[in-house]
Amino acid sequence: MAKRKRHKSTLARAEKIKALTALYYEAGNQAKCYKAVWRRWIEPEFGICYRTYLNMLGLEPEAGSQIINQLSIFDDI
């Protein structure tokens, strides 16, 4: 199955969600599980359901945004 192209705003929102999750999530701590992080931080700010939240955690950044710093053979060093 081919990958779908995502809008820039969706990718930016996913990155913000991943940053909040990295800040507040703790493995093994029920008070800071994914559901608790979604309930306390994600749902009030972004207004998305839990399933959408889990899908956004699985989104990978666009390939073009990661290769910005790669040198080209035409760049002057």
PDB file of N, CA, C and O in Angstrom:
ATOM      1  N   MET A   1       0.835  -1.162   0.000  1.00  0.00           N
ATOM      2  CA  MET A   1       0.000   0.000   0.000  1.00  0.00           C
ATOM      3  C   MET A   1       0.890   1.238   0.000  1.00  0.00           C
ATOM      4  O   MET A   1       1.853   1.312   0.764  1.00  0.00           O
ATOM      5  N   ALA A   2       0.581   2.185  -0.831  1.00  0.00           N
ATOM      6  CA  ALA A   2       1.384   3.391  -0.945  1.00  0.00           C
ATOM      7  C   ALA A   2       1.129   4.316   0.243  1.00  0.00           C
ATOM      8  O   ALA A   2       0.026   4.365   0.785  1.00  0.00           O
ATOM      9  N   LYS A   3       2.166   5.045   0.631  1.00  0.00           N
ATOM     10  CA  LYS A   3       2.014   6.008   1.714  1.00  0.00           C
ATOM     11  C   LYS A   3       1.220   7.204   1.222  1.00  0.00           C
ATOM     12  O   LYS A   3       1.367   7.642   0.081  1.00  0.00           O
ATOM     13  N   ARG A   4       0.374   7.724   2.104  1.00  0.00           N
ATOM     14  CA  ARG A   4      -0.371   8.926   1.776  1.00  0.00           C
ATOM     15  C   ARG A   4       0.480  10.142   2.068  1.00  0.00           C
ATOM     16  O   ARG A   4       1.237  10.161   3.038  1.00  0.00           O
ATOM     17  N   LYS A   5       0.358  11.152   1.235  1.00  0.00           N
ATOM     18  CA  LYS A   5       1.051  12.391   1.498  1.00  0.00           C
ATOM     19  C   LYS A   5       0.243  13.172   2.532  1.00  0.00           C
ATOM     20  O   LYS A   5      -0.971  13.319   2.393  1.00  0.00           O
ATOM     21  N   ARG A   6       0.903  13.662   3.546  1.00  0.00           N
ATOM     22  CA  ARG A   6       0.246  14.398   4.622  1.00  0.00           C
ATOM     23  C   ARG A   6       0.425  15.898   4.416  1.00  0.00           C
ATOM     24  O   ARG A   6       1.424  16.341   3.850  1.00  0.00           O
ATOM     25  N   HIS A   7      -0.540  16.666   4.874  1.00  0.00           N
ATOM     26  CA  HIS A   7      -0.432  18.118   4.836  1.00  0.00           C
ATOM     27  C   HIS A   7       0.610  18.577   5.849  1.00  0.00           C
ATOM     28  O   HIS A   7       0.848  17.905   6.853  1.00  0.00           O
ATOM     29  N   LYS A   8       1.228  19.723   5.583  1.00  0.00           N
ATOM     30  CA  LYS A   8       2.255  20.248   6.480  1.00  0.00           C
ATOM     31  C   LYS A   8       1.688  20.526   7.868  1.00  0.00           C
ATOM     32  O   LYS A   8       2.361  20.295   8.873  1.00  0.00           O
ATOM     33  N   SER A   9       0.448  21.023   7.927  1.00  0.00           N
ATOM     34  CA  SER A   9      -0.154  21.330   9.219  1.00  0.00           C
ATOM     35  C   SER A   9      -0.393  20.058  10.034  1.00  0.00           C
ATOM     36  O   SER A   9      -0.252  20.069  11.257  1.00  0.00           O
ATOM     37  N   THR A  10      -0.751  18.970   9.366  1.00  0.00           N
ATOM     38  CA  THR A  10      -0.956  17.699  10.067  1.00  0.00           C
ATOM     39  C   THR A  10       0.358  17.195  10.633  1.00  0.00           C
ATOM     40  O   THR A  10       0.403  16.720  11.768  1.00  0.00           O
ATOM     41  N   LEU A  11       1.421  17.293   9.859  1.00  0.00           N
ATOM     42  CA  LEU A  11       2.732  16.851  10.335  1.00  0.00           C
ATOM     43  C   LEU A  11       3.227  17.722  11.478  1.00  0.00           C
ATOM     44  O   LEU A  11       3.838  17.220  12.422  1.00  0.00           O
ATOM     45  N   ALA A  12       2.967  19.030  11.401  1.00  0.00           N
ATOM     46  CA  ALA A  12       3.372  19.930  12.484  1.00  0.00           C
ATOM     47  C   ALA A  12       2.597  19.623  13.757  1.00  0.00           C
ATOM     48  O   ALA A  12       3.166  19.616  14.849  1.00  0.00           O
ATOM     49  N   ARG A  13       1.291  19.368  13.618  1.00  0.00           N
ATOM     50  CA  ARG A  13       0.474  19.021  14.780  1.00  0.00           C
ATOM     51  C   ARG A  13       0.935  17.697  15.390  1.00  0.00           C
ATOM     52  O   ARG A  13       0.966  17.550  16.612  1.00  0.00           O
ATOM     53  N   ALA A  14       1.291  16.739  14.538  1.00  0.00           N
ATOM     54  CA  ALA A  14       1.781  15.453  15.024  1.00  0.00           C
ATOM     55  C   ALA A  14       3.088  15.623  15.792  1.00  0.00           C
ATOM     56  O   ALA A  14       3.299  14.950  16.801  1.00  0.00           O
ATOM     57  N   GLU A  15       3.957  16.499  15.337  1.00  0.00           N
ATOM     58  CA  GLU A  15       5.218  16.743  16.040  1.00  0.00           C
ATOM     59  C   GLU A  15       4.968  17.378  17.406  1.00  0.00           C
ATOM     60  O   GLU A  15       5.644  17.033  18.375  1.00  0.00           O
ATOM     61  N   LYS A  16       4.006  18.303  17.498  1.00  0.00           N
ATOM     62  CA  LYS A  16       3.673  18.909  18.787  1.00  0.00           C
ATOM     63  C   LYS A  16       3.107  17.865  19.742  1.00  0.00           C
ATOM     64  O   LYS A  16       3.418  17.860  20.933  1.00  0.00           O
ATOM     65  N   ILE A  17       2.268  16.978  19.200  1.00  0.00           N
ATOM     66  CA  ILE A  17       1.676  15.917  20.011  1.00  0.00           C
ATOM     67  C   ILE A  17       2.755  14.956  20.500  1.00  0.00           C
ATOM     68  O   ILE A  17       2.725  14.532  21.656  1.00  0.00           O
ATOM     69  N   LYS A  18       3.689  14.614  19.650  1.00  0.00           N
ATOM     70  CA  LYS A  18       4.787  13.730  20.052  1.00  0.00           C
ATOM     71  C   LYS A  18       5.659  14.380  21.118  1.00  0.00           C
ATOM     72  O   LYS A  18       6.132  13.700  22.029  1.00  0.00           O
ATOM     73  N   ALA A  19       5.878  15.692  21.015  1.00  0.00           N
ATOM     74  CA  ALA A  19       6.683  16.397  22.006  1.00  0.00           C
ATOM     75  C   ALA A  19       5.992  16.402  23.367  1.00  0.00           C
ATOM     76  O   ALA A  19       6.635  16.169  24.391  1.00  0.00           O
ATOM     77  N   LEU A  20       4.682  16.666  23.382  1.00  0.00           N
ATOM     78  CA  LEU A  20       3.930  16.630  24.641  1.00  0.00           C
ATOM     79  C   LEU A  20       3.930  15.235  25.238  1.00  0.00           C
ATOM     80  O   LEU A  20       4.062  15.075  26.452  1.00  0.00           O
ATOM     81  N   THR A  21       3.783  14.228  24.394  1.00  0.00           N
ATOM     82  CA  THR A  21       3.778  12.849  24.880  1.00  0.00           C
ATOM     83  C   THR A  21       5.140  12.487  25.464  1.00  0.00           C
ATOM     84  O   THR A  21       5.210  11.849  26.515  1.00  0.00           O
ATOM     85  N   ALA A  22       6.216  12.883  24.800  1.00  0.00           N
ATOM     86  CA  ALA A  22       7.557  12.590  25.306  1.00  0.00           C
ATOM     87  C   ALA A  22       7.792  13.275  26.653  1.00  0.00           C
ATOM     88  O   ALA A  22       8.526  12.762  27.498  1.00  0.00           O
ATOM     89  N   LEU A  23       7.170  14.426  26.842  1.00  0.00           N
ATOM     90  CA  LEU A  23       7.342  15.179  28.073  1.00  0.00           C
ATOM     91  C   LEU A  23       6.595  14.544  29.243  1.00  0.00           C
ATOM     92  O   LEU A  23       7.107  14.535  30.363  1.00  0.00           O
ATOM     93  N   TYR A  24       5.403  14.016  29.007  1.00  0.00           N
ATOM     94  CA  TYR A  24       4.544  13.569  30.105  1.00  0.00           C
ATOM     95  C   TYR A  24       4.365  12.056  30.219  1.00  0.00           C
ATOM     96  O   TYR A  24       3.895  11.595  31.259  1.00  0.00           O
ATOM     97  N   TYR A  25       4.708  11.274  29.225  1.00  0.00           N
ATOM     98  CA  TYR A  25       4.483   9.831  29.252  1.00  0.00           C
ATOM     99  C   TYR A  25       5.571   9.119  30.051  1.00  0.00           C
ATOM    100  O   TYR A  25       6.755   9.431  29.922  1.00  0.00           O
ATOM    101  N   GLU A  26       5.152   8.153  30.882  1.00  0.00           N
ATOM    102  CA  GLU A  26       6.093   7.278  31.586  1.00  0.00           C
ATOM    103  C   GLU A  26       5.615   5.842  31.430  1.00  0.00           C
ATOM    104  O   GLU A  26       4.481   5.521  31.783  1.00  0.00           O
ATOM    105  N   ALA A  27       6.462   4.991  30.911  1.00  0.00           N
ATOM    106  CA  ALA A  27       6.098   3.579  30.754  1.00  0.00           C
ATOM    107  C   ALA A  27       5.978   2.945  32.129  1.00  0.00           C
ATOM    108  O   ALA A  27       6.827   3.151  32.997  1.00  0.00           O
ATOM    109  N   GLY A  28       4.924   2.178  32.318  1.00  0.00           N
ATOM    110  CA  GLY A  28       4.726   1.472  33.574  1.00  0.00           C
ATOM    111  C   GLY A  28       4.020   2.270  34.649  1.00  0.00           C
ATOM    112  O   GLY A  28       3.651   1.705  35.678  1.00  0.00           O
ATOM    113  N   ASN A  29       3.820   3.545  34.453  1.00  0.00           N
ATOM    114  CA  ASN A  29       3.125   4.391  35.419  1.00  0.00           C
ATOM    115  C   ASN A  29       1.712   4.651  34.897  1.00  0.00           C
ATOM    116  O   ASN A  29       1.535   5.356  33.903  1.00  0.00           O
ATOM    117  N   GLN A  30       0.714   4.085  35.563  1.00  0.00           N
ATOM    118  CA  GLN A  30      -0.669   4.199  35.095  1.00  0.00           C
ATOM    119  C   GLN A  30      -1.167   5.641  35.111  1.00  0.00           C
ATOM    120  O   GLN A  30      -2.036   6.004  34.317  1.00  0.00           O
ATOM    121  N   ALA A  31      -0.632   6.459  35.997  1.00  0.00           N
ATOM    122  CA  ALA A  31      -1.051   7.859  36.061  1.00  0.00           C
ATOM    123  C   ALA A  31      -0.495   8.674  34.896  1.00  0.00           C
ATOM    124  O   ALA A  31      -0.954   9.786  34.637  1.00  0.00           O
ATOM    125  N   LYS A  32       0.504   8.113  34.188  1.00  0.00           N
ATOM    126  CA  LYS A  32       1.114   8.819  33.061  1.00  0.00           C
ATOM    127  C   LYS A  32       1.159   7.951  31.809  1.00  0.00           C
ATOM    128  O   LYS A  32       2.086   8.062  31.007  1.00  0.00           O
ATOM    129  N   CYS A  33       0.168   7.095  31.644  1.00  0.00           N
ATOM    130  CA  CYS A  33       0.079   6.256  30.456  1.00  0.00           C
ATOM    131  C   CYS A  33      -0.437   7.096  29.282  1.00  0.00           C
ATOM    132  O   CYS A  33      -0.775   8.266  29.459  1.00  0.00           O
ATOM    133  N   TYR A  34      -0.498   6.503  28.092  1.00  0.00           N
ATOM    134  CA  TYR A  34      -0.961   7.243  26.917  1.00  0.00           C
ATOM    135  C   TYR A  34      -2.361   7.797  27.108  1.00  0.00           C
ATOM    136  O   TYR A  34      -2.638   8.932  26.720  1.00  0.00           O
ATOM    137  N   LYS A  35      -3.247   7.007  27.703  1.00  0.00           N
ATOM    138  CA  LYS A  35      -4.624   7.445  27.907  1.00  0.00           C
ATOM    139  C   LYS A  35      -4.674   8.652  28.842  1.00  0.00           C
ATOM    140  O   LYS A  35      -5.435   9.590  28.604  1.00  0.00           O
ATOM    141  N   ALA A  36      -3.870   8.633  29.901  1.00  0.00           N
ATOM    142  CA  ALA A  36      -3.840   9.750  30.846  1.00  0.00           C
ATOM    143  C   ALA A  36      -3.238  10.995  30.204  1.00  0.00           C
ATOM    144  O   ALA A  36      -3.722  12.103  30.434  1.00  0.00           O
ATOM    145  N   VAL A  37      -2.201  10.828  29.412  1.00  0.00           N
ATOM    146  CA  VAL A  37      -1.589  11.970  28.715  1.00  0.00           C
ATOM    147  C   VAL A  37      -2.593  12.567  27.742  1.00  0.00           C
ATOM    148  O   VAL A  37      -2.721  13.788  27.648  1.00  0.00           O
ATOM    149  N   TRP A  38      -3.304  11.714  27.018  1.00  0.00           N
ATOM    150  CA  TRP A  38      -4.326  12.200  26.086  1.00  0.00           C
ATOM    151  C   TRP A  38      -5.422  12.958  26.832  1.00  0.00           C
ATOM    152  O   TRP A  38      -5.823  14.047  26.422  1.00  0.00           O
ATOM    153  N   ARG A  39      -5.903  12.376  27.930  1.00  0.00           N
ATOM    154  CA  ARG A  39      -7.006  12.976  28.680  1.00  0.00           C
ATOM    155  C   ARG A  39      -6.617  14.322  29.283  1.00  0.00           C
ATOM    156  O   ARG A  39      -7.409  15.264  29.267  1.00  0.00           O
ATOM    157  N   ARG A  40      -5.392  14.415  29.816  1.00  0.00           N
ATOM    158  CA  ARG A  40      -4.975  15.622  30.547  1.00  0.00           C
ATOM    159  C   ARG A  40      -4.420  16.718  29.643  1.00  0.00           C
ATOM    160  O   ARG A  40      -4.668  17.898  29.889  1.00  0.00           O
ATOM    161  N   TRP A  41      -3.666  16.349  28.592  1.00  0.00           N
ATOM    162  CA  TRP A  41      -2.935  17.357  27.822  1.00  0.00           C
ATOM    163  C   TRP A  41      -3.369  17.461  26.365  1.00  0.00           C
ATOM    164  O   TRP A  41      -3.508  18.569  25.846  1.00  0.00           O
ATOM    165  N   ILE A  42      -3.585  16.342  25.700  1.00  0.00           N
ATOM    166  CA  ILE A  42      -3.812  16.355  24.251  1.00  0.00           C
ATOM    167  C   ILE A  42      -5.247  16.741  23.908  1.00  0.00           C
ATOM    168  O   ILE A  42      -5.464  17.642  23.097  1.00  0.00           O
ATOM    169  N   GLU A  43      -6.230  16.075  24.511  1.00  0.00           N
ATOM    170  CA  GLU A  43      -7.628  16.299  24.151  1.00  0.00           C
ATOM    171  C   GLU A  43      -8.091  17.738  24.412  1.00  0.00           C
ATOM    172  O   GLU A  43      -8.788  18.299  23.567  1.00  0.00           O
ATOM    173  N   PRO A  44      -7.734  18.357  25.542  1.00  0.00           N
ATOM    174  CA  PRO A  44      -8.168  19.746  25.733  1.00  0.00           C
ATOM    175  C   PRO A  44      -7.533  20.731  24.750  1.00  0.00           C
ATOM    176  O   PRO A  44      -8.175  21.699  24.341  1.00  0.00           O
ATOM    177  N   GLU A  45      -6.294  20.494  24.374  1.00  0.00           N
ATOM    178  CA  GLU A  45      -5.603  21.439  23.488  1.00  0.00           C
ATOM    179  C   GLU A  45      -5.936  21.226  22.015  1.00  0.00           C
ATOM    180  O   GLU A  45      -6.162  22.193  21.288  1.00  0.00           O
ATOM    181  N   PHE A  46      -5.969  19.979  21.569  1.00  0.00           N
ATOM    182  CA  PHE A  46      -6.150  19.689  20.153  1.00  0.00           C
ATOM    183  C   PHE A  46      -7.561  19.228  19.797  1.00  0.00           C
ATOM    184  O   PHE A  46      -7.953  19.302  18.633  1.00  0.00           O
ATOM    185  N   GLY A  47      -8.328  18.757  20.772  1.00  0.00           N
ATOM    186  CA  GLY A  47      -9.704  18.335  20.524  1.00  0.00           C
ATOM    187  C   GLY A  47      -9.814  17.112  19.631  1.00  0.00           C
ATOM    188  O   GLY A  47     -10.727  17.029  18.809  1.00  0.00           O
ATOM    189  N   ILE A  48      -8.903  16.166  19.776  1.00  0.00           N
ATOM    190  CA  ILE A  48      -8.941  14.953  18.956  1.00  0.00           C
ATOM    191  C   ILE A  48      -9.287  13.759  19.839  1.00  0.00           C
ATOM    192  O   ILE A  48      -9.063  13.782  21.050  1.00  0.00           O
ATOM    193  N   CYS A  49      -9.832  12.720  19.222  1.00  0.00           N
ATOM    194  CA  CYS A  49     -10.186  11.518  19.977  1.00  0.00           C
ATOM    195  C   CYS A  49      -8.916  10.691  20.252  1.00  0.00           C
ATOM    196  O   CYS A  49      -7.849  10.946  19.693  1.00  0.00           O
ATOM    197  N   TYR A  50      -9.071   9.705  21.123  1.00  0.00           N
ATOM    198  CA  TYR A  50      -7.939   8.880  21.537  1.00  0.00           C
ATOM    199  C   TYR A  50      -7.352   8.097  20.363  1.00  0.00           C
ATOM    200  O   TYR A  50      -6.134   7.967  20.248  1.00  0.00           O
ATOM    201  N   ARG A  51      -8.206   7.584  19.506  1.00  0.00           N
ATOM    202  CA  ARG A  51      -7.740   6.805  18.353  1.00  0.00           C
ATOM    203  C   ARG A  51      -6.911   7.680  17.407  1.00  0.00           C
ATOM    204  O   ARG A  51      -5.887   7.231  16.893  1.00  0.00           O
ATOM    205  N   THR A  52      -7.339   8.907  17.177  1.00  0.00           N
ATOM    206  CA  THR A  52      -6.583   9.836  16.337  1.00  0.00           C
ATOM    207  C   THR A  52      -5.234  10.157  16.975  1.00  0.00           C
ATOM    208  O   THR A  52      -4.218  10.268  16.289  1.00  0.00           O
ATOM    209  N   TYR A  53      -5.243  10.303  18.293  1.00  0.00           N
ATOM    210  CA  TYR A  53      -4.003  10.547  19.033  1.00  0.00           C
ATOM    211  C   TYR A  53      -3.004   9.418  18.812  1.00  0.00           C
ATOM    212  O   TYR A  53      -1.828   9.668  18.544  1.00  0.00           O
ATOM    213  N   LEU A  54      -3.470   8.179  18.924  1.00  0.00           N
ATOM    214  CA  LEU A  54      -2.576   7.039  18.702  1.00  0.00           C
ATOM    215  C   LEU A  54      -2.089   6.994  17.258  1.00  0.00           C
ATOM    216  O   LEU A  54      -0.935   6.648  17.006  1.00  0.00           O
ATOM    217  N   ASN A  55      -2.949   7.337  16.316  1.00  0.00           N
ATOM    218  CA  ASN A  55      -2.529   7.373  14.911  1.00  0.00           C
ATOM    219  C   ASN A  55      -1.467   8.443  14.682  1.00  0.00           C
ATOM    220  O   ASN A  55      -0.522   8.223  13.925  1.00  0.00           O
ATOM    221  N   MET A  56      -1.612   9.595  15.325  1.00  0.00           N
ATOM    222  CA  MET A  56      -0.635  10.673  15.150  1.00  0.00           C
ATOM    223  C   MET A  56       0.714  10.306  15.753  1.00  0.00           C
ATOM    224  O   MET A  56       1.754  10.739  15.257  1.00  0.00           O
ATOM    225  N   LEU A  57       0.704   9.512  16.816  1.00  0.00           N
ATOM    226  CA  LEU A  57       1.977   9.060  17.382  1.00  0.00           C
ATOM    227  C   LEU A  57       2.727   8.168  16.398  1.00  0.00           C
ATOM    228  O   LEU A  57       3.955   8.100  16.430  1.00  0.00           O
ATOM    229  N   GLY A  58       1.995   7.490  15.529  1.00  0.00           N
ATOM    230  CA  GLY A  58       2.605   6.593  14.561  1.00  0.00           C
ATOM    231  C   GLY A  58       3.028   7.266  13.271  1.00  0.00           C
ATOM    232  O   GLY A  58       3.698   6.643  12.446  1.00  0.00           O
ATOM    233  N   LEU A  59       2.648   8.542  13.071  1.00  0.00           N
ATOM    234  CA  LEU A  59       3.035   9.241  11.848  1.00  0.00           C
ATOM    235  C   LEU A  59       4.527   9.510  11.849  1.00  0.00           C
ATOM    236  O   LEU A  59       5.097   9.940  12.853  1.00  0.00           O
ATOM    237  N   GLU A  60       5.139   9.255  10.730  1.00  0.00           N
ATOM    238  CA  GLU A  60       6.555   9.550  10.593  1.00  0.00           C
ATOM    239  C   GLU A  60       6.707  10.891   9.897  1.00  0.00           C
ATOM    240  O   GLU A  60       5.882  11.245   9.054  1.00  0.00           O
ATOM    241  N   PRO A  61       7.745  11.643  10.235  1.00  0.00           N
ATOM    242  CA  PRO A  61       7.941  12.930   9.579  1.00  0.00           C
ATOM    243  C   PRO A  61       8.174  12.749   8.087  1.00  0.00           C
ATOM    244  O   PRO A  61       8.637  11.702   7.634  1.00  0.00           O
ATOM    245  N   GLU A  62       7.849  13.775   7.347  1.00  0.00           N
ATOM    246  CA  GLU A  62       8.008  13.726   5.898  1.00  0.00           C
ATOM    247  C   GLU A  62       9.484  13.543   5.549  1.00  0.00           C
ATOM    248  O   GLU A  62      10.350  14.135   6.192  1.00  0.00           O
ATOM    249  N   ALA A  63       9.770  12.738   4.550  1.00  0.00           N
ATOM    250  CA  ALA A  63      11.157  12.419   4.190  1.00  0.00           C
ATOM    251  C   ALA A  63      11.927  13.666   3.770  1.00  0.00           C
ATOM    252  O   ALA A  63      13.122  13.766   4.048  1.00  0.00           O
ATOM    253  N   GLY A  64      11.286  14.597   3.123  1.00  0.00           N
ATOM    254  CA  GLY A  64      11.958  15.812   2.671  1.00  0.00           C
ATOM    255  C   GLY A  64      12.413  16.698   3.806  1.00  0.00           C
ATOM    256  O   GLY A  64      13.405  17.414   3.665  1.00  0.00           O
ATOM    257  N   SER A  65      11.718  16.670   4.929  1.00  0.00           N
ATOM    258  CA  SER A  65      12.093  17.539   6.038  1.00  0.00           C
ATOM    259  C   SER A  65      13.321  17.017   6.783  1.00  0.00           C
ATOM    260  O   SER A  65      14.001  17.793   7.454  1.00  0.00           O
ATOM    261  N   GLN A  66      13.617  15.743   6.683  1.00  0.00           N
ATOM    262  CA  GLN A  66      14.768  15.182   7.385  1.00  0.00           C
ATOM    263  C   GLN A  66      16.067  15.370   6.605  1.00  0.00           C
ATOM    264  O   GLN A  66      17.139  15.350   7.208  1.00  0.00           O
ATOM    265  N   ILE A  67      16.010  15.547   5.326  1.00  0.00           N
ATOM    266  CA  ILE A  67      17.213  15.592   4.502  1.00  0.00           C
ATOM    267  C   ILE A  67      17.597  17.036   4.162  1.00  0.00           C
ATOM    268  O   ILE A  67      18.321  17.263   3.192  1.00  0.00           O
ATOM    269  N   ILE A  68      17.139  17.985   4.920  1.00  0.00           N
ATOM    270  CA  ILE A  68      17.416  19.388   4.638  1.00  0.00           C
ATOM    271  C   ILE A  68      18.906  19.685   4.739  1.00  0.00           C
ATOM    272  O   ILE A  68      19.435  20.447   3.929  1.00  0.00           O
ATOM    273  N   ASN A  69      19.583  19.109   5.701  1.00  0.00           N
ATOM    274  CA  ASN A  69      20.991  19.417   5.941  1.00  0.00           C
ATOM    275  C   ASN A  69      21.951  18.547   5.142  1.00  0.00           C
ATOM    276  O   ASN A  69      23.164  18.661   5.318  1.00  0.00           O
ATOM    277  N   GLN A  70      21.450  17.691   4.281  1.00  0.00           N
ATOM    278  CA  GLN A  70      22.322  16.828   3.506  1.00  0.00           C
ATOM    279  C   GLN A  70      23.024  17.642   2.426  1.00  0.00           C
ATOM    280  O   GLN A  70      22.400  18.452   1.740  1.00  0.00           O
ATOM    281  N   LEU A  71      24.310  17.421   2.284  1.00  0.00           N
ATOM    282  CA  LEU A  71      25.088  18.133   1.281  1.00  0.00           C
ATOM    283  C   LEU A  71      24.763  17.627  -0.120  1.00  0.00           C
ATOM    284  O   LEU A  71      24.423  16.461  -0.316  1.00  0.00           O
ATOM    285  N   SER A  72      24.874  18.507  -1.061  1.00  0.00           N
ATOM    286  CA  SER A  72      24.665  18.159  -2.448  1.00  0.00           C
ATOM    287  C   SER A  72      26.016  18.255  -3.164  1.00  0.00           C
ATOM    288  O   SER A  72      26.927  18.937  -2.693  1.00  0.00           O
ATOM    289  N   ILE A  73      26.136  17.579  -4.283  1.00  0.00           N
ATOM    290  CA  ILE A  73      27.401  17.658  -5.020  1.00  0.00           C
ATOM    291  C   ILE A  73      27.585  19.037  -5.650  1.00  0.00           C
ATOM    292  O   ILE A  73      28.677  19.391  -6.095  1.00  0.00           O
ATOM    293  N   PHE A  74      26.490  19.812  -5.678  1.00  0.00           N
ATOM    294  CA  PHE A  74      26.571  21.148  -6.277  1.00  0.00           C
ATOM    295  C   PHE A  74      26.782  22.243  -5.251  1.00  0.00           C
ATOM    296  O   PHE A  74      26.941  23.405  -5.624  1.00  0.00           O
ATOM    297  N   ASP A  75      26.788  21.905  -3.956  1.00  0.00           N
ATOM    298  CA  ASP A  75      27.011  22.905  -2.907  1.00  0.00           C
ATOM    299  C   ASP A  75      28.488  23.259  -2.839  1.00  0.00           C
ATOM    300  O   ASP A  75      29.354  22.399  -3.001  1.00  0.00           O
ATOM    301  N   ASP A  76      28.763  24.530  -2.598  1.00  0.00           N
ATOM    302  CA  ASP A  76      30.137  24.951  -2.358  1.00  0.00           C
ATOM    303  C   ASP A  76      30.473  24.703  -0.899  1.00  0.00           C
ATOM    304  O   ASP A  76      29.720  25.077   0.001  1.00  0.00           O
ATOM    305  N   ILE A  77      31.597  24.077  -0.683  1.00  0.00           N
ATOM    306  CA  ILE A  77      31.986  23.744   0.694  1.00  0.00           C
ATOM    307  C   ILE A  77      32.765  24.832   1.312  1.00  0.00           C
ATOM    308  O   ILE A  77      33.172  24.720   2.468  1.00  0.00           O
TER     309      ILE A  77
END
